[in-house]
Amino acid sequence: MREEEGIIGELKITKERVLAAASKCGEAKTVLKELFPEAFEPKWELCGGTNSYPDGRFIMSGRHFSPEFDYSFELMNDVLHVYRREI
């Protein structure tokens, strides 16, 4: 490296490195989310499922849907799968 000439070299930025740095400090996470939003894209996660009744009803008692998440529902083999991701 020749710092005296303004040549610093290349930096390797990976999603893993961005997320690791963000986990160290809340303020850093805010800045890194602004600089690298693609590293923070929410992932869908399975958060529940329930069996259906013969008449087509689904019961999801005890489920609380948070406004902090986006929800998706999928019906497979008479089981309703509930997925969520952070907004």
VEXLUM-205598 format. One record per residue: x, y, z of N, C-alpha, C, O in turn; residue in one letter. Coordinates in pm, 1 decimal, always signed. Each point is the difference from the previous one (the first is absolute). Layout:
residues N
REC|X|Y|Z|X|Y|Z|X|Y|Z|X|Y|Z|A
...
***
This chain:
residues 87
REC|+83.5|-119.1|+0.0|-83.5|+119.1|+0.0|+87.3|+124.6|+0.0|+104.8|+6.9|+64.1|M
REC|-152.9|+89.8|-138.4|+72.4|+126.7|-3.9|-94.0|+109.8|+46.2|-58.4|+71.5|-81.4|R
REC|+44.2|-58.8|+211.7|-92.3|+98.1|+55.5|+42.5|+143.0|-30.7|-84.2|+88.9|-12.6|E
REC|+213.7|-66.9|+0.6|+46.9|+134.8|-26.4|-47.1|+51.2|-136.4|-7.1|+121.0|-21.7|E
REC|-24.6|-211.9|-69.2|-48.6|+40.1|-132.0|-152.5|-5.3|-8.0|-57.0|+20.8|-107.1|E
REC|-8.2|-47.9|+217.5|-145.6|-6.3|+0.1|-55.0|-134.8|-44.1|-120.4|-13.8|-21.2|G
REC|+206.2|-84.1|+7.3|-44.3|-133.5|-39.3|-5.2|-85.6|+125.3|+103.2|-30.4|+59.9|I
REC|-222.1|-7.8|-21.1|-15.4|-77.3|+123.2|-13.7|-148.5|-30.8|+40.6|-82.9|+81.4|I
REC|-95.1|+48.1|-193.1|-21.0|-139.4|-34.5|-147.6|-30.4|-7.5|-83.9|+89.7|+7.9|G
REC|+53.1|-216.5|-23.2|-139.1|-41.8|-11.9|-53.2|-48.0|+133.5|+72.7|-58.1|+80.5|E
REC|-200.5|+83.3|-58.6|-68.7|-49.9|+118.1|-98.0|-106.5|-44.6|-69.2|+16.4|-100.5|L
REC|+63.4|-123.7|+174.1|-96.8|-104.8|-31.4|-116.6|+13.9|+96.7|+15.5|-19.0|+120.6|K
REC|-131.8|+52.2|-174.3|-119.4|+16.7|+81.7|-93.3|-116.1|-28.9|-42.1|-20.5|-113.9|I
REC|+10.6|-54.5|+216.8|-92.9|-111.8|-14.9|-118.2|+20.7|+92.7|+7.7|+75.1|+97.2|T
REC|-116.0|-142.0|-128.2|-119.6|+7.9|+83.7|+32.9|-43.5|+142.5|-46.1|+61.6|+96.1|K
REC|+124.4|-166.2|-82.6|+35.7|-52.1|+130.9|+77.6|+102.8|+81.1|-23.7|+15.4|+119.9|E
REC|+116.2|+54.9|-184.6|+79.8|+101.2|+70.4|-86.0|+119.6|+40.7|+17.5|+55.2|+108.7|R
REC|-110.1|-15.5|-195.5|-88.8|+111.4|+31.8|-88.2|-36.0|+119.4|-14.8|+79.5|+92.9|V
REC|-44.0|-200.0|-95.5|-87.9|-42.2|+109.3|+77.0|-18.0|+130.6|-52.0|+30.4|+107.4|L
REC|+175.0|-79.4|-116.0|+81.8|-15.7|+120.7|+29.6|+136.7|+62.2|-8.3|+16.2|+121.8|A
REC|+42.4|+80.5|-204.7|+27.3|+134.6|+50.9|-126.7|+62.4|+57.7|+5.1|+68.0|+102.5|A
REC|-118.0|-90.8|-167.7|-126.9|+56.5|+46.7|-41.4|-57.2|+134.5|-65.7|+67.8|+79.0|A
REC|+103.5|-191.5|-52.6|-38.9|-63.1|+126.3|+75.4|+56.9|+120.8|-38.3|-24.7|+114.3|S
REC|+143.9|+99.8|-139.5|+82.2|+54.6|+108.6|-56.0|+128.3|+61.4|+28.5|+32.5|+115.3|K
REC|-109.3|+40.6|-194.7|-43.2|+132.0|+46.7|-126.4|+42.7|-74.3|-7.7|-11.6|-122.4|C
REC|-90.1|+60.3|+196.1|-125.1|+43.5|-60.0|+16.8|+114.5|-98.9|-64.9|+2.8|-104.5|G
REC|+152.7|+91.7|+138.2|+24.0|+112.7|-90.2|+67.0|-47.3|-128.6|-32.7|+47.0|-109.0|E
REC|+126.2|-139.8|+122.4|+66.1|-55.4|-118.4|-101.8|-72.0|-87.6|+5.5|+9.2|-122.6|A
REC|-98.4|-80.8|+185.6|-101.8|-71.6|-76.7|-84.6|+97.1|-81.8|-31.2|-26.9|-116.0|K
REC|-5.7|+139.3|+176.0|-80.0|+100.7|-70.4|+74.2|+51.9|-122.8|-57.9|+10.4|-108.1|T
REC|+184.7|+21.8|+124.6|+79.7|+52.3|-110.8|+20.8|-107.4|-106.5|-13.6|+27.1|-119.3|V
REC|+46.2|-147.5|+161.9|+24.9|-107.6|-95.6|-126.8|-38.6|-77.1|+7.8|-37.3|-117.0|L
REC|-124.7|+46.1|+182.2|-125.8|-26.1|-70.7|-22.1|+101.1|-111.3|-53.1|-33.0|-106.0|K
REC|+94.2|+156.1|+131.4|-14.6|+104.5|-101.5|+98.2|-21.6|-114.8|-35.2|+19.2|-116.3|E
REC|+157.4|-58.7|+148.5|+102.7|-19.7|-102.6|-18.1|-129.4|-78.4|+23.0|-3.2|-120.9|L
REC|-64.1|-103.2|+189.0|-10.3|-132.1|-61.6|-135.9|-64.0|+30.8|-5.0|-101.8|+68.9|F
REC|-105.1|+159.3|-118.5|-132.3|-52.8|+34.1|-21.1|-144.6|-43.6|-76.3|-73.6|+62.5|P
REC|+143.4|+33.4|-168.9|-16.9|-137.6|-49.0|+51.3|-104.1|+99.7|-43.6|-115.1|-3.6|E
REC|+134.6|+153.4|+91.5|+51.6|-93.4|+101.2|-103.3|-27.0|+108.8|+9.8|-99.0|+72.5|A
REC|-108.5|+186.8|-61.4|-99.1|-11.4|+106.6|-137.0|-42.5|-50.8|-98.9|+11.4|+72.4|F
REC|+91.8|-60.4|-195.8|-129.1|-43.0|-53.2|-56.4|-109.2|+89.3|+69.2|-96.5|+32.6|E
REC|-193.7|+111.8|+6.3|-59.5|-96.4|+92.5|-19.2|-136.7|-64.0|-27.1|-11.2|-119.5|P
REC|+41.5|-91.4|+200.5|-19.3|-138.0|-45.2|-134.9|-48.3|+50.2|-43.5|+35.4|+109.6|K
REC|-21.6|-116.3|-190.9|-125.4|-61.4|+43.7|+32.4|-115.4|+92.9|+90.3|-78.7|-28.3|W
REC|-161.8|+67.5|+137.6|+18.3|-112.0|+92.0|-136.3|-58.9|+32.7|-98.6|+72.2|+14.9|E
REC|+94.6|-203.3|-4.2|-122.7|-68.4|+36.9|-26.2|+27.6|+147.0|+84.6|-28.7|+84.8|L
REC|-200.8|+84.1|-54.0|-26.8|+32.7|+139.4|-123.0|-72.0|+52.6|-42.8|+26.6|+112.3|C
REC|-14.7|-116.5|-189.9|-114.0|-74.8|+50.4|-72.1|-73.7|-109.6|+22.2|+23.6|-118.7|G
REC|-106.8|-111.1|+159.3|-82.0|-75.2|-93.3|-114.3|-61.9|+77.1|+9.2|-18.9|+121.3|G
REC|-115.9|-12.4|-190.6|-114.9|-59.9|+65.9|-73.5|-88.9|-97.9|+4.0|+23.0|-120.9|T
REC|-70.0|-122.7|+171.9|-78.4|-88.2|-85.8|-134.6|+63.0|-30.7|-51.5|+81.7|+76.2|N
REC|-3.4|-121.1|-188.2|-130.8|+53.1|-38.5|-110.4|-94.6|+46.5|+24.0|-117.5|+27.8|S
REC|-144.4|+171.4|-20.3|-117.7|-80.0|+29.4|-64.1|-42.2|-131.7|+22.8|+64.0|-102.7|Y
REC|-102.3|-170.2|+103.9|-62.2|-46.2|-124.4|-83.2|+107.4|-70.8|-13.7|-3.4|-122.3|P
REC|-41.2|+97.5|+197.0|-81.2|+105.3|-63.3|+85.1|+115.9|-51.9|-54.8|+99.6|-47.2|D
REC|+189.1|-110.7|+55.1|+88.5|+101.2|-55.3|+45.6|+105.7|+98.4|+76.5|+88.8|-37.5|G
REC|-121.2|-95.3|+163.4|+41.6|+98.3|+100.2|+139.7|-30.5|+51.8|+42.9|-115.3|+4.1|R
REC|+26.1|+220.1|+35.0|+130.5|-12.6|+64.7|-7.1|+72.4|+133.0|-52.2|+111.2|+7.6|F
REC|+102.9|-171.8|+94.8|+2.2|+62.5|+132.0|+145.0|+31.5|+35.4|+86.3|-87.7|-3.7|I
REC|-61.0|+211.2|+37.5|+134.8|+41.4|+39.4|-9.2|+69.7|+134.5|+40.2|+115.6|+13.3|M
REC|-91.8|-183.7|+84.3|-15.7|+61.0|+131.6|+136.5|+29.1|+61.1|+96.1|-74.9|-18.1|S
REC|-90.9|+184.3|+89.9|+124.3|+36.1|+67.2|+101.3|+68.0|-89.5|+109.7|+32.4|+45.6|G
REC|-143.0|-9.6|-171.6|+93.9|+65.8|-91.6|-16.6|+150.7|+11.1|-111.5|+52.0|-4.4|R
REC|+220.7|+15.5|+18.3|-0.8|+145.5|+3.1|+85.0|+47.1|-116.2|+116.4|-38.2|-11.6|H
REC|-173.0|+119.8|-73.5|+72.3|+49.0|-115.8|+54.5|+138.9|+31.1|-75.8|+93.4|+26.0|F
REC|+205.5|-81.6|-28.8|+69.2|+123.3|+35.1|+7.5|+94.0|-120.2|+22.0|-45.6|-112.2|S
REC|-39.9|+175.3|+133.6|+14.5|+95.6|-109.9|+144.7|+14.9|-47.0|+26.4|+66.3|-100.3|P
REC|+66.9|-127.8|+172.5|+141.1|+6.2|-39.4|+34.4|-103.4|-106.3|+112.9|-2.9|-49.0|E
REC|-209.6|-82.5|+12.4|+24.7|-105.9|-96.5|-99.5|+5.8|-114.6|-111.6|+50.1|+14.1|F
REC|+154.5|-102.2|-127.2|-84.7|-21.1|-116.4|-29.8|-149.8|+0.1|+90.7|-80.0|+22.7|D
REC|-214.9|+40.4|-47.5|-38.5|-140.6|+8.3|-42.4|-53.8|-135.2|-54.4|+72.4|-83.4|Y
REC|+80.2|-199.4|+63.3|-41.6|-69.3|-120.4|-58.3|-134.3|+42.5|+47.6|-62.0|+95.1|S
REC|-150.0|+17.8|-165.6|-67.6|-124.8|+34.3|+3.1|-92.8|-120.4|-16.7|+43.5|-114.0|F
REC|+38.2|-171.4|+140.5|+5.9|-99.3|-106.4|-73.7|-125.0|+46.0|+22.1|-49.1|+110.7|E
REC|-108.3|-0.9|-195.1|-74.5|-122.0|+30.9|+63.2|-115.7|-75.7|+4.3|-0.1|-123.0|L
REC|+45.1|-99.1|+198.1|+60.9|-118.3|-60.1|-51.3|-123.1|+71.6|+13.6|-12.1|+121.7|M
REC|-72.2|-78.8|-196.8|-48.3|-126.5|+56.0|-88.9|+21.3|+122.2|+17.4|-65.8|+102.7|N
REC|-111.9|+157.4|-114.5|-94.7|+31.3|+106.9|+65.2|+56.7|+126.1|-60.6|-3.3|+107.1|D
REC|+181.1|+54.5|-118.1|+66.5|+66.6|+112.7|+28.6|+143.2|-42.3|+62.3|+24.4|-103.4|V
REC|-108.2|+69.1|+184.1|+26.1|+140.5|-26.2|+133.9|+36.4|+63.2|+16.7|-9.8|+121.6|L
REC|+78.3|+51.5|-204.4|+132.1|+40.7|+47.7|+4.0|+152.2|+5.3|-41.3|+67.6|-94.3|H
REC|+90.8|-15.1|+204.4|+9.2|+144.8|+18.6|+148.1|+36.7|+0.1|+78.6|-53.8|+77.9|V
REC|-42.1|+146.5|-166.5|+137.0|+47.5|-8.2|+0.0|+148.1|+36.4|-99.1|+70.3|-20.1|Y
REC|+211.6|-24.3|+74.0|+11.6|+141.1|+32.3|+141.8|+47.2|-31.9|+94.5|-78.6|-6.2|R
REC|-83.5|+210.3|-13.7|+131.1|+64.1|-16.2|-10.3|+137.9|+59.8|-107.1|+60.6|+2.3|R
REC|+219.7|-11.6|+46.2|+2.8|+134.0|+59.8|-23.1|+105.6|-106.8|+45.7|-12.6|-113.6|E
REC|-117.0|+115.9|+152.5|-23.9|+111.2|-93.3|+113.6|+98.1|+13.0|+1.7|+102.0|-68.9|I
***
